[in-house]
Amino acid sequence: MPRVFFVTGSSAGLGQALVKEILDNGYYVIATARKPEVLIFEKATSTNFLVVQLDLLDSKSVLTAYLTGVAKFGRIDVVVNNGGYIKRQMDVNFTGALVSTRAAIKVMREQNPPGGIIQQITSIGGRIGMPWMCMYSASKFALGGFTEAVAQEMDPKWGIKFTCVEPGGFKTDFFPRSMVYTNATSSEYYLTPVKSHIKGIEESQRGDPPKGAKALYHLATLEDPPRKAVLGSDAYGWLHEHMTAEHEDLLRNKSLARSTDVDD
């Protein structure tokens, strides 16, 4: 039987492109969104495609979506936690993905044979703190830390593997659709230059969603997927520079770090 994918946030951007990529490759997909009526794909049939309404802030809705998918296809092989929304950042970006991950683990360890891949779509902002997007970065850092820890808690016989996917800027409607600014009441938080900065980031995005979807699909087909994968030349460059500086700091403070141990 073809692999079965479960994708959150399927209505736009990378999620939408990934669903198309899955169907183009002859696999099955459970596509979820808060407004499922918008999920229309050319190659979708009653055999290879299932639309499920999903609210990541409702744990019952999440579990029902997984069980509905299992009832149709018998199992789930790949989960892509792609849903995200800046306005309710910690709730959806972190807590929603956590709830979805718990449901995915339950399904994957109980199916026969057990196992599967869970892709967490975080962000390069989950490895590098992004100015003017501090809560967004916080939510993505939290998701990355949670995933790194929970991956080590899996019983090997369950066969469940994790990949944190860290995209840079992709040409989607993410910013205009999801960005909500605070109501600044102080001149210290004048928003005009902030909005200009964010607009510059939006206009400089180079990532191509169909190519990003192909990369996600490729990662899902690997026997031993990486724990972390960066997508985009911008993200790769930023992370390389950031990690180099962090490594230099680590070495510079080596003696200080070792000075705090108890005496033998």
C-alpha positions as CSV (number, residue, x, y, z in Angstrom):
1,M,0.0,0.0,0.0
2,P,1.3,3.5,-0.7
3,R,2.6,5.6,2.2
4,V,0.0,7.6,4.0
5,F,0.8,11.3,4.9
6,F,-0.9,13.4,7.5
7,V,-0.4,17.1,6.8
8,T,-1.5,20.0,9.0
9,G,-1.8,23.5,7.6
10,S,-2.6,22.2,4.1
11,S,-4.5,25.3,2.8
12,A,-1.5,27.4,1.8
13,G,2.2,27.8,1.4
14,L,4.5,24.8,2.0
15,G,1.6,22.6,3.3
16,Q,-0.4,23.1,0.1
17,A,2.6,22.5,-2.1
18,L,3.5,19.3,-0.1
19,V,0.0,17.8,-0.5
20,K,0.3,18.4,-4.3
21,E,3.7,16.7,-4.3
22,I,2.5,13.7,-2.4
23,L,-0.4,13.2,-4.8
24,D,1.8,13.7,-7.8
25,N,4.0,10.8,-6.5
26,G,1.1,8.4,-6.2
27,Y,0.9,8.4,-2.4
28,Y,-2.1,9.0,-0.1
29,V,-2.7,12.1,2.0
30,I,-4.9,13.2,4.9
31,A,-5.0,17.0,4.4
32,T,-6.2,19.1,7.4
33,A,-7.1,22.7,7.9
34,R,-9.4,24.9,9.9
35,K,-11.4,25.5,6.8
36,P,-11.4,22.2,4.9
37,E,-13.7,23.4,2.1
38,V,-10.7,25.3,0.6
39,L,-8.7,22.1,0.1
40,I,-9.1,21.3,-3.6
41,F,-6.3,19.4,-5.5
42,E,-6.4,18.3,-9.1
43,K,-5.2,14.7,-8.5
44,A,-7.2,14.1,-5.4
45,T,-9.7,11.1,-5.5
46,S,-11.8,9.3,-3.0
47,T,-9.0,6.6,-2.9
48,N,-5.9,8.7,-2.3
49,F,-7.2,11.8,-0.5
50,L,-9.1,12.6,2.7
51,V,-10.0,16.1,4.0
52,V,-10.4,16.5,7.7
53,Q,-11.3,19.7,9.7
54,L,-8.7,20.3,12.3
55,D,-8.3,22.9,15.1
56,L,-4.8,22.5,16.6
57,L,-6.0,24.2,19.8
58,D,-8.6,21.5,20.4
59,S,-7.0,18.2,21.5
60,K,-10.3,16.2,20.8
61,S,-10.3,17.7,17.2
62,V,-6.7,16.6,16.7
63,L,-7.2,13.0,17.9
64,T,-10.5,12.7,15.9
65,A,-8.6,13.8,12.8
66,Y,-6.0,11.1,13.3
67,L,-8.5,8.4,14.0
68,T,-10.6,9.5,11.0
69,G,-7.5,9.1,8.8
70,V,-6.7,5.7,10.3
71,A,-10.3,4.6,9.7
72,K,-10.0,5.3,6.0
73,F,-6.4,4.2,5.2
74,G,-5.6,1.8,8.0
75,R,-2.4,3.6,9.1
76,I,-0.3,6.8,9.0
77,D,3.3,6.7,7.9
78,V,4.4,10.4,7.8
79,V,3.1,13.3,9.9
80,V,4.0,16.8,8.9
81,N,3.2,19.3,11.6
82,N,3.1,22.4,9.4
83,G,0.3,24.4,10.9
84,G,1.2,27.8,12.3
85,Y,-0.2,31.2,13.0
86,I,1.7,34.2,14.3
87,K,-1.2,35.9,16.1
88,R,-1.6,32.9,18.5
89,Q,2.0,32.0,18.4
90,M,2.7,29.8,21.4
91,D,-0.7,28.2,21.3
92,V,-0.5,27.0,17.7
93,N,3.1,27.0,16.7
94,F,4.1,25.1,19.9
95,T,1.2,23.7,21.8
96,G,-0.8,22.8,18.7
97,A,2.2,20.9,17.3
98,L,2.7,19.2,20.7
99,V,-0.9,18.0,20.8
100,S,-0.6,16.8,17.2
101,T,2.7,15.0,18.0
102,R,1.2,13.2,21.0
103,A,-1.7,11.9,18.8
104,A,0.7,10.9,16.1
105,I,2.9,8.9,18.5
106,K,-0.2,7.1,19.8
107,V,-1.3,6.1,16.3
108,M,2.2,5.2,15.0
109,R,3.1,3.0,18.0
110,E,-0.2,1.1,17.9
111,Q,-0.5,0.4,14.2
112,N,0.8,-2.8,12.6
113,P,3.6,-2.6,11.8
114,P,4.4,0.3,14.1
115,G,6.5,3.2,13.1
116,G,6.6,6.4,11.0
117,I,8.2,9.8,10.6
118,I,7.1,13.0,12.2
119,Q,8.3,16.2,10.5
120,Q,8.1,19.4,12.6
121,I,8.1,22.4,10.4
122,T,9.8,24.9,12.6
123,S,11.8,27.8,11.1
124,I,15.3,29.1,10.9
125,G,13.8,31.5,13.5
126,G,13.8,28.4,15.8
127,R,17.6,28.2,15.7
128,I,18.4,32.0,15.5
129,G,16.5,34.6,17.4
130,M,14.8,37.0,14.8
131,P,14.5,40.7,15.7
132,W,10.9,42.0,15.8
133,M,9.7,38.4,15.8
134,C,10.7,37.4,19.3
135,M,7.5,35.5,20.2
136,Y,7.6,33.7,16.9
137,S,11.2,32.7,17.5
138,A,10.3,31.6,21.1
139,S,7.5,29.3,19.8
140,K,9.8,27.7,17.2
141,F,12.7,27.3,19.7
142,A,10.2,25.6,22.0
143,L,9.1,23.2,19.3
144,G,12.7,22.3,18.4
145,G,13.7,21.7,22.0
146,F,10.6,19.6,22.7
147,T,11.2,17.5,19.5
148,E,14.9,16.9,20.3
149,A,14.0,15.7,23.7
150,V,10.9,13.6,22.9
151,A,12.7,11.9,20.0
152,Q,15.1,10.4,22.6
153,E,12.1,9.1,24.7
154,M,10.8,6.8,21.9
155,D,11.1,3.0,22.4
156,P,13.2,1.8,19.5
157,K,10.6,-1.0,18.8
158,W,8.1,1.7,17.9
159,G,10.2,2.8,14.9
160,I,9.1,6.5,15.2
161,K,11.6,9.0,13.9
162,F,11.6,12.8,14.0
163,T,13.0,15.6,11.7
164,C,12.9,19.3,12.6
165,V,12.7,21.1,9.3
166,E,13.9,24.7,9.4
167,P,12.9,26.8,6.4
168,G,14.2,30.2,5.6
169,G,12.0,32.7,3.7
170,F,9.6,31.1,1.2
171,K,7.4,33.0,-1.3
172,T,4.0,32.4,0.3
173,D,1.3,34.6,1.7
174,F,2.6,33.8,5.2
175,F,3.4,37.4,6.2
176,P,0.2,39.2,4.9
177,R,-2.0,36.4,6.0
178,S,-0.6,35.7,9.5
179,M,1.3,38.8,10.7
180,V,-0.5,40.8,13.4
181,Y,1.1,43.8,15.0
182,T,0.7,44.8,18.6
183,N,-1.0,48.1,19.5
184,A,2.0,50.2,20.5
185,T,1.2,52.9,23.1
186,S,4.8,54.2,23.6
187,S,7.1,56.1,21.3
188,E,9.8,53.6,22.3
189,Y,7.9,51.0,20.3
190,Y,7.2,53.1,17.1
191,L,6.1,50.5,14.6
192,T,6.8,52.2,11.3
193,P,10.4,51.1,11.0
194,V,9.4,47.6,12.3
195,K,6.8,47.2,9.6
196,S,9.4,48.4,7.0
197,H,11.9,45.8,8.3
198,I,9.3,43.0,8.1
199,K,8.3,44.1,4.6
200,G,11.9,43.9,3.5
201,I,12.1,40.4,4.8
202,E,8.9,39.5,3.0
203,E,10.1,40.9,-0.3
204,S,13.5,39.3,-0.1
205,Q,12.3,35.7,0.3
206,R,13.8,33.4,-2.2
207,G,12.3,30.0,-1.3
208,D,10.1,28.3,-3.9
209,P,7.2,26.4,-2.2
210,P,7.1,23.5,-4.8
211,K,10.9,23.0,-4.4
212,G,10.4,23.1,-0.6
213,A,7.7,20.5,-0.9
214,K,10.0,18.2,-2.9
215,A,12.6,18.5,-0.2
216,L,10.0,17.7,2.5
217,Y,8.9,14.7,0.5
218,H,12.5,13.5,0.0
219,L,13.2,13.7,3.7
220,A,10.0,11.6,4.4
221,T,11.3,8.8,2.1
222,L,14.7,8.4,3.8
223,E,15.3,5.3,5.8
224,D,17.3,7.3,8.3
225,P,16.0,10.9,8.1
226,P,18.2,13.7,9.7
227,R,17.2,15.1,13.1
228,K,17.4,18.6,11.6
229,A,17.3,19.9,8.1
230,V,17.6,23.5,6.9
231,L,15.8,24.6,3.7
232,G,16.8,27.6,1.7
233,S,20.1,29.3,0.9
234,D,19.3,32.2,3.2
235,A,18.6,29.9,6.1
236,Y,21.8,27.9,5.4
237,G,23.9,31.1,5.3
238,W,22.4,32.6,8.5
239,L,22.8,29.4,10.4
240,H,26.4,28.8,9.2
241,E,27.4,32.3,10.4
242,H,25.5,31.9,13.7
243,M,27.0,28.5,14.5
244,T,30.5,29.7,13.7
245,A,30.1,32.6,16.1
246,E,28.6,30.3,18.8
247,H,31.4,27.9,18.5
248,E,33.9,30.7,18.9
249,D,32.1,31.8,22.0
250,L,32.1,28.2,23.3
251,L,35.9,27.9,22.9
252,R,36.6,31.4,24.3
253,N,34.7,30.5,27.5
254,K,36.0,26.9,27.8
255,S,38.0,27.6,31.0
256,L,35.1,29.4,32.7
257,A,32.7,26.5,31.9
258,R,35.1,24.0,33.4
259,S,35.8,26.1,36.5
260,T,32.4,25.5,38.1
261,D,32.7,21.7,38.8
262,V,33.1,20.4,42.3
263,D,36.7,19.6,43.4
264,D,37.6,16.0,43.2
